Amino acid sequence: MKKILTVLLSVVLIGAMPLAFTGCGKSTSGGGDGEKLVIHFGSTQGTTHAWYKAAEKFAKAVEEESNGNIEISIEFGGVNGSDKDHAEAVQNGSLDMYLGSTVGADAVVSKMGFVNLPYFINSYEQVDDLIYDGWVGQTIKKDMEGEGFKLLGLTDCDFRWISNSKREIKSGADMKGMKIRTPESKMFLSFFENLGATPTSMAFTELPSALQQGTVDGQDNGPVLSYTNGLHQFNKYWVKSNHSFAAAVLVFNADKWDSLTEEQQEILQKCSTDMCDNIITLIRKDVEDMTKKMEKEGCEVIEVSDQLDKDMRDAAYKVWQDKEITANFDQDAVEKILKDAGLK
């Protein structure tokens, strides 16, 4: 009798097992039939940045549009590493989605590095015409999608300004011997060397202490990144040089994107476009607001003089024509930039 009961109990349990496992399989990242699709979305920016605020709104919109069938897992604050780490992770599929500056992404997709050339794009009119509505944005899309990415959108990061603790900068001569921190890029090192400064590359994480200790006199980040990281405390003089604009790329792993249903793609694309538009509005307002806050806290914000404009353009042209610097860039883009500037 005991043996018969044991066999009958085993049959009942085995028959019930598929139902039990089916009930536990809803919250996965697979996105198959009957499963919730979880998208892991990373960035190096923290919770105080406009990107994070826009990402929260994006996640809510995706959830509503998909009736709760798509969940966005926001993983900001650099939990997945540096900008380069994020780009590589999306490229190899270990991260689904990433929002980051072209300065970081070009370490993985070197062809698109042309967009960061100094003094190539230095006004919002050019940003809108060339990047969002023109050939530069189309070229970035082509270059990124040739390297395993699906580009969902382009949006604002910040213009780069020149700041220092020594004096006003009204010409290249005012920068002679000035110790300026630059990104870890030969392009920016060369630009500041051409202006007569003494540039040094270092990671952004090292910059606050370097400014505080006087290891460097200045740096070249814009008002949003500078103010949110407290750099204005160490530099009194700020020139609105706009000497480089790092657009932000919103990208998805190409293979993962192709595995989604048409409906899922439509929802994610629509909400991504809305997020990029939202970021542009937020960032440009932050530039105005944070500039005013910097001035209120004792910083001098200076417009570019005619002489400095000429000196920066001359310094930039030398970089554009340096084939060692532009060797890995999209060569069609480089040729067009040189031709349009009358350098070819």
C-alpha positions in Angstrom: 0.0 0.0 0.0 2.8 2.4 0.9 4.6 1.7 -2.4 1.3 2.4 -4.4 0.7 5.7 -2.6 4.3 6.8 -3.2 4.0 6.1 -7.0 0.7 7.9 -7.2 2.1 10.9 -5.3 5.0 11.1 -7.7 2.7 11.0 -10.8 0.7 13.9 -9.3 3.8 16.0 -8.6 5.3 15.4 -12.0 2.0 16.3 -13.7 1.9 19.6 -11.7 5.5 20.7 -12.4 5.0 22.4 -15.8 2.2 24.5 -14.3 4.4 25.6 -11.4 7.4 26.5 -13.6 5.2 28.4 -16.1 3.9 30.5 -13.2 7.4 31.6 -12.2 8.6 32.5 -15.7 7.2 36.0 -16.2 9.9 38.4 -15.0 12.8 37.5 -17.4 14.8 39.5 -19.9 14.0 37.2 -22.7 10.9 38.9 -24.2 9.5 35.8 -25.6 5.7 34.9 -25.7 4.2 35.6 -22.3 7.4 37.0 -20.8 8.1 40.5 -19.6 10.8 42.1 -21.6 13.4 43.7 -19.3 15.8 46.3 -20.9 19.0 47.1 -19.0 19.8 50.8 -19.7 23.1 52.2 -18.5 25.0 55.5 -18.4 27.8 57.1 -16.4 25.8 60.1 -15.3 24.2 60.2 -11.9 20.8 61.0 -10.5 21.2 64.8 -10.5 21.9 64.9 -14.2 19.2 65.8 -16.8 19.8 62.5 -18.5 18.6 60.6 -15.4 15.5 62.7 -15.1 14.7 62.0 -18.8 15.5 58.3 -18.3 12.9 58.0 -15.5 10.3 59.6 -17.7 11.3 57.3 -20.6 10.9 54.2 -18.4 7.5 55.2 -17.3 6.4 55.9 -20.9 7.6 52.5 -22.1 5.8 50.7 -19.3 2.6 52.6 -20.1 2.8 52.1 -23.9 3.5 48.4 -23.5 0.8 47.8 -20.9 3.5 46.7 -18.4 5.1 44.2 -20.8 8.4 46.1 -21.2 10.4 47.1 -18.1 13.3 49.5 -18.2 16.0 48.8 -15.6 17.8 52.1 -15.2 21.5 51.5 -14.3 23.0 55.0 -14.2 25.9 56.4 -12.1 28.6 54.3 -13.8 27.6 51.0 -12.3 28.7 49.4 -15.6 32.0 51.3 -15.8 33.3 54.1 -17.9 31.7 55.4 -21.2 34.0 53.1 -23.1 33.0 50.2 -20.9 29.3 50.9 -21.6 29.8 51.2 -25.3 31.7 47.9 -25.4 29.1 46.2 -23.2 26.3 47.2 -25.6 28.4 46.2 -28.6 29.0 42.7 -27.2 25.4 42.3 -25.8 26.1 42.2 -22.1 24.2 45.5 -21.8 21.1 46.2 -23.8 21.1 50.0 -24.0 23.4 53.0 -23.3 23.3 56.8 -23.3 26.7 58.5 -23.5 28.9 61.2 -25.0 30.5 60.7 -28.4 33.8 61.5 -26.6 33.5 58.1 -24.8 31.8 56.2 -27.6 34.5 57.1 -30.2 36.9 55.0 -28.2 34.9 52.0 -29.5 33.7 53.4 -32.8 36.7 55.5 -33.9 35.2 56.5 -37.2 32.7 58.8 -35.5 35.5 60.7 -33.7 35.4 63.4 -36.4 32.4 65.0 -34.7 34.5 65.9 -31.7 37.1 67.9 -33.7 37.8 71.2 -31.9 36.0 74.2 -33.3 34.1 72.2 -35.9 30.7 72.7 -34.3 30.5 75.7 -31.9 26.9 76.9 -31.9 23.5 75.4 -31.2 22.4 76.4 -34.7 25.2 74.2 -36.1 24.3 71.4 -33.7 20.7 71.4 -34.9 21.5 71.8 -38.6 24.4 69.4 -38.8 23.8 66.8 -36.2 20.1 66.5 -35.6 18.9 67.4 -39.1 22.0 67.0 -41.3 24.9 65.0 -42.7 26.9 64.7 -39.4 24.1 62.9 -37.6 23.5 60.6 -40.6 27.2 59.8 -40.7 27.3 59.0 -37.0 24.3 56.6 -37.5 26.1 54.9 -40.4 29.4 54.5 -38.5 27.7 53.2 -35.3 25.4 50.8 -37.1 28.3 49.3 -38.9 29.8 48.3 -35.6 27.0 46.3 -33.9 24.8 49.2 -32.6 21.3 50.3 -33.3 21.2 54.1 -33.0 17.9 55.1 -31.4 18.7 58.8 -31.2 21.1 61.7 -30.8 20.8 64.3 -28.1 22.6 67.0 -26.1 25.5 66.6 -23.8 27.3 70.0 -23.4 29.6 72.4 -25.1 33.1 72.5 -23.8 34.3 75.8 -22.2 37.8 76.9 -21.1 38.2 77.7 -17.4 41.1 78.6 -15.2 42.2 80.1 -11.8 44.8 82.5 -13.2 43.3 85.2 -15.5 40.8 86.2 -18.2 41.4 84.6 -21.6 41.0 87.0 -24.4 43.5 85.6 -26.9 45.7 82.5 -27.3 48.5 84.5 -25.9 46.7 84.6 -22.5 47.0 80.8 -22.4 50.7 80.7 -22.8 52.1 78.2 -20.2 48.7 77.7 -18.6 48.3 74.1 -17.3 45.1 72.8 -18.8 43.6 69.4 -18.1 42.2 67.8 -21.2 40.4 64.5 -21.9 42.7 61.6 -22.7 42.8 62.4 -26.4 45.7 63.5 -28.7 43.1 65.7 -30.5 42.5 67.9 -27.5 46.2 67.8 -26.4 47.2 69.1 -29.8 44.5 71.8 -29.9 45.7 73.3 -26.6 49.4 73.0 -27.5 48.6 75.0 -30.7 47.1 77.7 -28.4 50.3 77.9 -26.4 49.0 76.2 -23.3 50.6 73.3 -21.4 47.9 70.6 -21.6 47.9 67.4 -19.6 45.6 64.4 -20.0 44.0 62.8 -17.0 40.8 61.0 -16.1 37.9 63.1 -15.1 37.7 61.5 -11.7 41.2 63.0 -10.9 40.3 66.5 -12.0 38.6 68.0 -8.8 41.7 67.2 -6.6 44.1 68.3 -9.4 42.3 71.7 -9.6 42.2 72.0 -5.8 45.8 71.2 -5.3 47.0 73.4 -8.2 48.3 70.5 -10.3 46.5 72.1 -13.2 45.3 75.7 -13.6 42.2 74.9 -15.6 40.1 72.5 -17.6 37.7 72.5 -20.5 34.3 71.1 -19.5 31.0 72.9 -19.9 28.9 74.5 -17.3 26.6 71.5 -16.6 29.3 68.9 -16.0 31.5 71.5 -14.2 28.8 72.9 -11.8 27.3 69.5 -11.0 30.8 68.3 -10.0 31.8 71.4 -8.1 34.6 72.5 -10.4 33.5 76.1 -10.4 34.8 76.3 -6.8 38.4 76.1 -8.1 38.2 78.2 -11.3 37.2 81.8 -11.3 37.5 82.6 -15.0 35.3 80.9 -17.6 35.3 81.7 -21.3 32.3 80.5 -23.4 34.6 79.0 -26.0 32.2 76.3 -27.2 35.3 74.8 -28.8 33.8 71.3 -29.0 30.3 69.8 -28.8 30.0 66.2 -27.7 26.7 65.0 -28.8 25.2 62.1 -26.9 24.3 58.8 -28.5 21.4 56.6 -27.4 22.2 53.1 -28.7 20.9 49.5 -28.4 22.6 46.2 -29.1 21.8 45.4 -32.8 21.2 41.7 -32.4 19.0 42.2 -29.4 17.0 44.9 -31.3 16.5 42.5 -34.3 15.1 39.8 -31.8 12.3 42.2 -30.7 8.8 42.2 -32.1 7.8 45.0 -34.4 5.5 46.3 -31.7 8.3 46.3 -29.1 10.6 48.2 -31.5 8.0 50.8 -32.3 7.3 51.5 -28.6 11.0 51.7 -27.8 11.8 53.9 -30.8 8.9 56.3 -30.1 9.8 56.7 -26.4 13.5 57.0 -27.2 12.8 59.9 -29.7 10.7 61.6 -27.0 13.5 61.2 -24.5 16.1 62.7 -26.8 13.9 65.7 -27.4 13.3 66.0 -23.7 17.0 65.9 -22.9 17.8 68.7 -25.4 15.2 70.9 -23.6 16.5 70.0 -20.1 20.2 70.4 -20.9 19.9 73.8 -22.6 17.9 75.1 -19.7 20.5 73.7 -17.3 23.3 75.5 -19.2 21.5 78.8 -18.6 20.6 78.1 -15.0 24.0 76.7 -14.0 25.8 79.6 -15.7 23.8 82.0 -13.6 24.6 80.0 -10.5 28.3 80.0 -11.2 28.2 83.8 -11.7 26.3 84.3 -8.5 29.0 82.2 -6.7 31.8 84.4 -7.9 32.8 83.1 -11.4 33.4 85.4 -14.3 31.8 84.2 -17.5 33.4 85.8 -20.5 32.3 85.9 -24.2 34.8 84.9 -26.9 36.7 87.9 -28.2 37.4 88.2 -32.0 41.1 87.5 -31.3 40.4 84.4 -29.4 38.0 83.2 -32.0 40.7 83.6 -34.7 43.3 81.9 -32.5 41.1 78.9 -31.7 40.2 78.5 -35.3 43.8 78.6 -36.4 44.7 76.0 -33.7 41.8 73.8 -34.7 42.7 73.9 -38.4 46.1 72.4 -37.6 44.4 69.6 -35.8 42.0 68.9 -38.7 44.9 68.7 -41.1 47.0 66.3 -38.9 46.6 63.0 -40.6 47.9 61.1 -37.6 45.0 62.4 -35.5 42.3 61.9 -38.1 43.6 58.6 -39.5 40.9 56.4 -37.9 38.0 58.9 -38.5 35.4 58.5 -41.2 37.5 59.8 -44.1 34.6 61.0 -46.2 33.6 63.2 -43.2 37.1 64.5 -42.8 37.4 65.4 -46.5 34.1 67.2 -46.3 35.1 69.2 -43.2 38.4 70.3 -44.8 36.7 71.1 -48.1 34.0 73.2 -46.5 36.6 75.1 -44.5 38.6 75.8 -47.7 41.5 73.7 -46.5 41.4 71.3 -49.5 
